[in-house]
Amino acid sequence: MEYWEKIVLLRLNGSAAKALSIRNSRDAAKVLLKAWPVKSGKSYRRAVLSCSAAIHGRVPQDLAQWAFIVAAMEAAISYEIIDPFDSEIAAICRELLEEDGPLEEVELATDDAEEIRPLFWWPKRQVSGPSAR
């Protein structure tokens, strides 16, 4: 089963302590059929149909995911969308910053605006070729 790009954390019955991690259309369909508090409404039916179609490869996974999220909204179920890629990037950035230690203060030159640059500034590349002339 193909995973969704983004994870949906669902909190049924308003339980902040226990969240269900929905990662694909099969997980979503199971929750819709077995644990959904309100099994009526247009969005609920559309989510069930979309998840079923996505499981069988007839519609894109992201369509099923959005149908599932809209059904959660209609049922007033608390949810959160998590992007694992963004989380991974943030974790790596935190590790790199911890390794490097705190950032140093940058002394700002008041007379030359060209000298005011952040710590991560790269020098200008030399341009070569016909456009450089």
C-alpha positions, 0 to 999 in steps of 0.5 A: 500500500502506497503511503501518503506524503503527509501523515494525518494525526487524528484525535477521536473523542477529543483525546489529546493523549491518544492520537491515531496516525493515519498514513495511507488510504487503507488506514483511513478506510479502517478508521472510517468504517470501524471507529468513526463517530458519525457514519453519515453525511456527504463528506463521510460517504465521499471519504469512504468511496475515495479511500476505497478507490485509492486502495484499488488504484482508481484515484490518486492517494492525495484525493483520498487523503483530502476527502478523509480530512474533509470528513474529519472536519465535518465530524468535528474531529481534531486532526493535525497534518504532519509532513515527515519530510519537513520534520526530517529537515528540521531535525537535521538542522537542529543537530547541525546547530547543536554541533556548531554551537551558538551562532556568533554575533555579526559586527555590522559595518556602518560605512559600507553596505557591501560588508553587511552579510550574515554568517552563511553568506557565500562570496560572489562567484566569478562570472566567465564566458561571453556574458562576463565581457 
